[in-house]
Amino acid sequence: MPVDVRFGAGCVSELNERLGDRSAVVMAFEPATALGWRAQWTRDLGERLRAWVEVPDGLSSMARCREFAEQVWPVLEAESGTVLIALGGGTTLDIAKVLRCRPVEADPRIDQLSGVQRRTHPAGFDRVADALRGTAPWPALDLAPLWMVPTTAGTGSEVTRWATVWDTDVEPAQKRSFDEAFGFAQCAFVDPALTHSCPAAVTRDTGLDALSHALEAIWNRHANPFSDVLAVSAARKVLTWLPVALREPANVEARSALSLASLEAGLAFSQTRTALAHALSYAVTLEQGVPHGLACAMWLPTAWQLAQGCDERVDRLLEQVLADLDSGAVSSPGVARLQAWLASVGAACDPASHGVHDAEQRVKAALGSARGRNFIAA
């Protein structure tokens, strides 16, 4: 995991000094302007800020990546070494991962030797789209330095090599995975203070995403002792602190714990990848518009029930996750305690409540998918 991580309230202030005399393009989630962050960053970065690109709320779709490439790539091409900074939630971070990949006309090895400036390939985003769809290899790329500044506690994208790109240009719409070694950012500034801007629904759904990453790392065929420790720690933090953050949005301790949980879960599933719950979630997001974190969480009880009894390690770790949860009901099955907790934060976990009436068939199909095969009970 090659990302240089800075963590703690106020750590984003280190970004200005770290940037030095390099120029930057900032891709920021849209509320950054209303929150006053755009004005502050513009003052701090001064002439080094070459462009500020706003990313409205929505899916990290192929169409949106194409649209933003037209704004970002000319700036990156104009000045070699310009840093691409992503400020926002999962959508912004994932789009930035794709946009750091600018296809160029010449072989980069030749350019490095000759010093010739590399120009964006005339085919532009089409070549990146083909690679994301798996219909062509990745072209020669000029990879922009990428820095991540998450403003939510859940995605973990700042420490993984992949991104989700929703391909709504095809019928039916497909979920594409950007999964390459060059997907890792250079550095990440995980500042819990930035998550205070999150409304309740975003706080909940991103917290559920972090919980899903942690549990999916536990019941995973690729788990290891390192990922186990991180995953258990992350899951316990979410179960303890998400209800607090929902009751007390300004609670500094809760926000810090959730940011750390998100980071730990990201580090854990960067080792294992995701499993059954994520495999089942994508269609629900595309078909029903259910936010990603909630779409994952609704399948966690199903996956938990299937995982129990398959592996002693998994059973032991799941009990550790629940150790501090509702101690008065420790005799209840783990899945029942999880369901009760999900209900307590307003997360309906019955698939039918989200318009899914063929859950059993979906589970059978998902177990045969790439992510489903990571599941310990597949």
C-alpha positions as CSV (number, residue, x, y, z in Angstrom):
1,M,0.0,0.0,0.0
2,P,2.2,2.8,-1.3
3,V,0.0,5.8,-0.2
4,D,1.6,8.3,2.1
5,V,-1.2,8.8,4.7
6,R,-1.6,11.8,7.0
7,F,-4.3,11.5,9.6
8,G,-5.8,13.8,12.3
9,A,-7.9,16.9,12.8
10,G,-6.3,19.7,10.9
11,C,-3.8,17.6,8.9
12,V,-5.1,19.0,5.6
13,S,-3.3,22.2,6.5
14,E,-0.1,20.3,5.7
15,L,-1.1,20.2,2.0
16,N,-0.1,23.7,1.2
17,E,3.5,23.3,2.5
18,R,3.7,19.8,0.9
19,L,2.8,21.2,-2.5
20,G,5.7,23.6,-2.5
21,D,6.0,25.4,-5.8
22,R,4.1,22.9,-7.8
23,S,0.9,23.8,-9.5
24,A,-2.4,22.0,-8.8
25,V,-5.9,21.2,-10.2
26,V,-8.5,20.7,-7.5
27,M,-11.5,18.5,-8.2
28,A,-13.9,19.3,-5.4
29,F,-17.4,18.2,-4.4
30,E,-19.9,21.0,-5.1
31,P,-20.7,22.0,-1.4
32,A,-17.0,23.0,-1.0
33,T,-17.9,26.4,-2.4
34,A,-20.8,27.0,0.0
35,L,-18.7,25.8,2.9
36,G,-16.1,28.4,2.2
37,W,-13.4,25.9,1.4
38,R,-13.0,27.1,-2.2
39,A,-12.3,30.6,-1.1
40,Q,-9.8,29.4,1.5
41,W,-8.0,27.0,-0.8
42,T,-7.9,29.7,-3.5
43,R,-6.2,32.1,-1.1
44,D,-3.8,29.4,0.2
45,L,-2.8,28.1,-3.2
46,G,-2.7,31.4,-4.9
47,E,-1.1,31.3,-8.4
48,R,-0.4,27.6,-8.0
49,L,-4.1,26.8,-8.4
50,R,-4.5,26.3,-12.2
51,A,-8.2,25.2,-12.1
52,W,-11.0,24.4,-9.6
53,V,-13.4,21.8,-11.0
54,E,-16.7,21.3,-9.2
55,V,-18.1,17.8,-9.0
56,P,-21.9,17.8,-8.4
57,D,-23.5,15.0,-6.4
58,G,-24.2,11.8,-8.4
59,L,-22.6,8.5,-9.6
60,S,-19.0,8.3,-10.7
61,S,-20.2,7.5,-14.2
62,M,-18.3,7.0,-17.5
63,A,-20.2,9.9,-19.0
64,R,-19.2,12.2,-16.1
65,C,-15.5,11.1,-16.4
66,R,-15.6,12.0,-20.1
67,E,-17.1,15.4,-19.3
68,F,-14.6,16.3,-16.7
69,A,-11.7,15.0,-18.8
70,E,-12.4,17.9,-21.2
71,Q,-11.8,20.3,-18.3
72,V,-9.0,18.7,-16.5
73,W,-6.7,17.1,-19.2
74,P,-5.8,20.4,-21.0
75,V,-4.6,21.8,-17.7
76,L,-2.6,18.7,-16.9
77,E,-1.1,18.8,-20.4
78,A,-0.1,22.4,-20.2
79,E,2.3,22.0,-17.3
80,S,4.1,18.8,-16.5
81,G,4.0,17.6,-12.9
82,T,0.7,19.4,-12.0
83,V,-0.8,17.7,-9.0
84,L,-4.4,16.5,-9.2
85,I,-6.1,17.0,-5.8
86,A,-9.4,15.3,-5.1
87,L,-11.5,16.9,-2.3
88,G,-14.8,15.1,-1.6
89,G,-16.5,11.8,-1.1
90,G,-16.3,8.6,-3.1
91,T,-17.6,10.0,-6.3
92,T,-15.0,12.7,-6.5
93,L,-12.2,10.5,-5.4
94,D,-13.1,7.8,-7.9
95,I,-13.5,10.2,-10.8
96,A,-10.1,11.7,-10.0
97,K,-8.4,8.3,-10.1
98,V,-9.6,7.9,-13.7
99,L,-8.7,11.4,-14.8
100,R,-5.1,11.1,-13.6
101,C,-4.8,8.7,-16.5
102,R,-4.2,10.9,-19.6
103,P,-3.6,8.9,-22.8
104,V,-0.7,10.3,-24.8
105,E,0.5,9.9,-28.3
106,A,4.1,8.9,-27.8
107,D,5.7,6.1,-25.8
108,P,6.4,7.6,-22.4
109,R,9.8,5.9,-22.2
110,I,10.9,7.8,-25.3
111,D,9.5,11.1,-23.9
112,Q,11.4,10.7,-20.7
113,L,14.7,10.3,-22.6
114,S,14.0,13.0,-25.1
115,G,12.3,15.6,-22.9
116,V,9.6,16.0,-25.6
117,Q,6.2,17.1,-24.2
118,R,3.6,14.3,-24.3
119,R,0.3,15.4,-25.8
120,T,-3.1,14.0,-25.1
121,H,-4.0,11.4,-27.7
122,P,-6.6,12.6,-30.2
123,A,-8.9,9.7,-29.3
124,G,-9.0,11.2,-25.8
125,F,-11.3,9.5,-23.4
126,D,-12.4,6.8,-25.8
127,R,-9.1,4.9,-25.2
128,V,-9.6,5.1,-21.4
129,A,-13.3,4.0,-21.8
130,D,-12.2,1.0,-23.8
131,A,-9.7,0.0,-21.2
132,L,-12.3,0.3,-18.4
133,R,-14.7,-1.8,-20.4
134,G,-12.0,-4.4,-21.0
135,T,-12.3,-4.2,-24.8
136,A,-8.7,-2.8,-25.2
137,P,-5.5,-2.6,-23.3
138,W,-4.5,0.5,-21.5
139,P,-2.8,3.0,-23.8
140,A,0.4,4.8,-23.0
141,L,-0.5,7.2,-20.2
142,D,0.9,10.3,-18.6
143,L,-0.1,9.8,-14.9
144,A,-0.7,12.9,-13.0
145,P,0.4,13.0,-9.3
146,L,-2.8,12.3,-7.3
147,W,-3.5,13.5,-3.8
148,M,-6.7,12.5,-2.0
149,V,-8.6,14.5,0.6
150,P,-11.7,12.6,1.7
151,T,-14.6,14.6,3.2
152,T,-16.6,11.5,4.2
153,A,-15.8,8.6,6.5
154,G,-16.6,5.5,4.5
155,T,-15.2,5.0,1.0
156,G,-11.6,4.1,1.8
157,S,-10.8,5.1,-1.8
158,E,-7.8,7.2,-0.6
159,V,-5.9,4.0,0.2
160,T,-7.0,1.5,-2.5
161,R,-6.0,1.0,-6.1
162,W,-9.4,0.8,-7.5
163,A,-12.5,2.9,-8.3
164,T,-16.0,2.2,-9.4
165,V,-17.2,3.6,-12.7
166,W,-20.8,3.2,-13.6
167,D,-21.3,2.7,-17.3
168,T,-24.7,4.2,-18.0
169,D,-23.9,4.6,-21.7
170,V,-24.7,0.9,-22.3
171,E,-27.9,-1.0,-22.0
172,P,-28.3,-2.4,-19.4
173,A,-26.1,-0.2,-17.4
174,Q,-22.9,-1.9,-16.0
175,K,-20.6,-1.4,-13.1
176,R,-17.0,-1.1,-14.3
177,S,-14.0,-1.5,-12.0
178,F,-10.9,0.5,-12.4
179,D,-8.3,-1.8,-10.8
180,E,-4.7,-1.1,-11.7
181,A,-1.5,-0.8,-9.8
182,F,-1.4,2.9,-10.9
183,G,-4.7,3.5,-9.2
184,F,-3.0,4.2,-5.9
185,A,-2.8,7.9,-4.9
186,Q,0.6,9.3,-4.0
187,C,-0.7,10.7,-0.7
188,A,-3.9,11.1,1.4
189,F,-4.9,13.7,4.0
190,V,-7.5,12.1,6.2
191,D,-8.8,15.0,8.3
192,P,-11.8,14.1,10.5
193,A,-12.7,17.8,10.8
194,L,-13.8,17.8,7.1
195,T,-16.5,15.2,7.8
196,H,-18.4,17.6,10.0
197,S,-19.9,19.0,6.8
198,C,-21.7,15.7,6.1
199,P,-25.5,15.6,6.6
200,A,-27.0,12.8,8.6
201,A,-27.9,10.6,5.6
202,V,-24.3,10.8,4.2
203,T,-22.8,10.2,7.6
204,R,-24.9,7.0,8.0
205,D,-24.5,5.7,4.5
206,T,-20.7,6.2,4.4
207,G,-20.4,4.7,7.8
208,L,-22.3,1.6,6.5
209,D,-19.9,1.5,3.6
210,A,-17.0,1.4,6.0
211,L,-18.7,-1.3,8.1
212,S,-19.3,-3.3,4.9
213,H,-15.6,-3.0,3.8
214,A,-14.6,-4.3,7.3
215,L,-16.9,-7.3,7.4
216,E,-16.3,-8.2,3.8
217,A,-12.5,-8.3,4.7
218,I,-13.2,-10.7,7.5
219,W,-15.3,-13.3,5.6
220,N,-12.9,-13.2,2.7
221,R,-10.8,-16.0,1.2
222,H,-7.9,-13.5,0.9
223,A,-7.9,-12.4,4.5
224,N,-4.6,-12.3,6.4
225,P,-3.6,-11.5,10.0
226,F,-2.9,-7.9,9.0
227,S,-6.3,-7.4,7.4
228,D,-8.0,-9.2,10.3
229,V,-6.7,-6.8,12.9
230,L,-7.7,-3.7,10.8
231,A,-11.1,-5.1,9.9
232,V,-12.1,-6.0,13.4
233,S,-10.9,-2.6,14.7
234,A,-12.8,-0.7,12.0
235,A,-16.1,-2.7,12.4
236,R,-16.1,-2.1,16.2
237,K,-15.5,1.6,15.8
238,V,-18.4,1.9,13.3
239,L,-20.8,0.0,15.6
240,T,-19.8,2.1,18.6
241,W,-19.5,5.6,17.1
242,L,-21.9,5.8,14.1
243,P,-25.0,6.0,16.4
244,V,-23.2,8.7,18.4
245,A,-22.4,10.8,15.3
246,L,-26.0,10.5,14.2
247,R,-27.3,11.8,17.5
248,E,-24.5,14.3,18.0
249,P,-23.3,15.5,14.6
250,A,-20.7,17.9,16.1
251,N,-19.1,15.2,18.3
252,V,-15.4,15.5,17.6
253,E,-14.5,12.1,19.1
254,A,-17.2,10.3,17.1
255,R,-16.1,12.0,13.8
256,S,-12.5,11.1,14.4
257,A,-13.3,7.5,15.3
258,L,-15.4,7.1,12.1
259,S,-12.6,8.6,9.9
260,L,-10.1,6.2,11.5
261,A,-12.5,3.3,11.0
262,S,-12.9,4.2,7.3
263,L,-9.2,4.3,6.9
264,E,-8.6,1.0,8.7
265,A,-11.4,-0.6,6.6
266,G,-9.9,0.8,3.4
267,L,-6.5,-0.7,4.4
268,A,-8.1,-4.0,5.2
269,F,-10.0,-4.5,2.0
270,S,-7.2,-3.1,-0.1
271,Q,-5.6,-6.5,0.9
272,T,-8.6,-8.7,0.4
273,R,-11.0,-6.9,-2.0
274,T,-14.8,-7.1,-1.3
275,A,-17.1,-10.1,-1.4
276,L,-20.7,-11.2,-1.5
277,A,-22.5,-8.1,0.0
278,H,-20.8,-5.8,-2.5
279,A,-21.5,-8.2,-5.4
280,L,-25.2,-7.9,-4.5
281,S,-25.2,-4.2,-3.9
282,Y,-24.4,-2.8,-7.4
283,A,-27.6,-3.9,-9.1
284,V,-29.6,-2.4,-6.3
285,T,-27.9,0.9,-6.7
286,L,-28.4,0.9,-10.5
287,E,-32.0,-0.4,-10.4
288,Q,-33.4,1.3,-7.3
289,G,-31.0,4.3,-6.8
290,V,-30.2,3.1,-3.3
291,P,-27.0,4.8,-2.0
292,H,-23.9,2.5,-2.2
293,G,-23.4,2.1,1.6
294,L,-27.0,1.3,2.3
295,A,-27.1,-1.1,-0.7
296,C,-24.2,-3.0,0.8
297,A,-25.5,-3.0,4.3
298,M,-28.9,-4.5,3.4
299,W,-27.0,-7.7,2.4
300,L,-24.7,-7.9,5.4
301,P,-27.2,-10.0,7.5
302,T,-27.5,-12.5,4.6
303,A,-23.7,-12.7,4.2
304,W,-23.2,-13.0,8.0
305,Q,-25.7,-15.9,8.2
306,L,-24.0,-17.7,5.3
307,A,-20.5,-17.2,6.7
308,Q,-21.3,-18.4,10.2
309,G,-20.0,-21.9,10.9
310,C,-17.8,-22.1,7.7
311,D,-14.5,-21.1,9.3
312,E,-13.4,-20.9,13.0
313,R,-11.3,-17.9,12.3
314,V,-14.3,-16.0,10.8
315,D,-16.6,-17.0,13.7
316,R,-14.1,-15.9,16.3
317,L,-13.5,-12.5,14.6
318,L,-17.2,-11.8,14.2
319,E,-17.7,-12.4,17.9
320,Q,-14.9,-9.9,18.5
321,V,-16.7,-7.4,16.4
322,L,-19.9,-7.8,18.5
323,A,-18.1,-7.9,21.9
324,D,-19.2,-4.4,23.0
325,L,-22.5,-4.4,21.1
326,D,-25.7,-4.6,23.2
327,S,-24.1,-6.7,26.0
328,G,-27.6,-7.5,27.3
329,A,-28.3,-9.6,24.2
330,V,-25.1,-11.6,23.9
331,S,-27.1,-14.9,23.8
332,S,-28.8,-13.8,20.6
333,P,-27.3,-14.9,17.3
334,G,-24.8,-12.5,15.8
335,V,-26.9,-11.9,12.8
336,A,-29.8,-10.9,15.0
337,R,-27.7,-8.4,16.8
338,L,-26.4,-7.0,13.5
339,Q,-30.0,-6.6,12.3
340,A,-31.0,-4.8,15.5
341,W,-28.1,-2.4,15.1
342,L,-28.9,-1.7,11.5
343,A,-32.5,-0.9,12.4
344,S,-31.3,1.4,15.2
345,V,-29.5,3.6,12.6
346,G,-32.5,3.5,10.2
347,A,-31.0,1.1,7.8
348,A,-33.7,-1.3,6.5
349,C,-32.0,-4.7,5.8
350,D,-34.9,-6.5,4.3
351,P,-34.3,-6.6,0.6
352,A,-38.0,-6.4,-0.1
353,S,-38.1,-3.0,1.5
354,H,-35.8,-1.8,-1.3
355,G,-37.9,-3.4,-4.0
356,V,-35.9,-6.6,-4.3
357,H,-38.3,-9.6,-4.3
358,D,-35.9,-12.3,-5.8
359,A,-33.2,-12.1,-3.1
360,E,-32.6,-15.9,-3.1
361,Q,-31.9,-16.0,-6.8
362,R,-29.7,-13.0,-6.6
363,V,-27.6,-14.5,-3.9
364,K,-27.1,-17.8,-5.9
365,A,-26.0,-15.8,-8.9
366,A,-23.7,-13.5,-6.9
367,L,-21.9,-16.4,-5.3
368,G,-20.5,-17.2,-8.8
369,S,-19.3,-13.7,-9.5
370,A,-15.7,-12.5,-9.1
371,R,-16.5,-10.8,-5.8
372,G,-18.8,-13.6,-4.7
373,R,-16.0,-16.1,-5.1
374,N,-14.0,-14.1,-2.5
375,F,-16.7,-15.0,0.0
376,I,-15.6,-17.7,2.5
377,A,-18.8,-19.7,2.0
378,A,-18.8,-19.6,-1.8
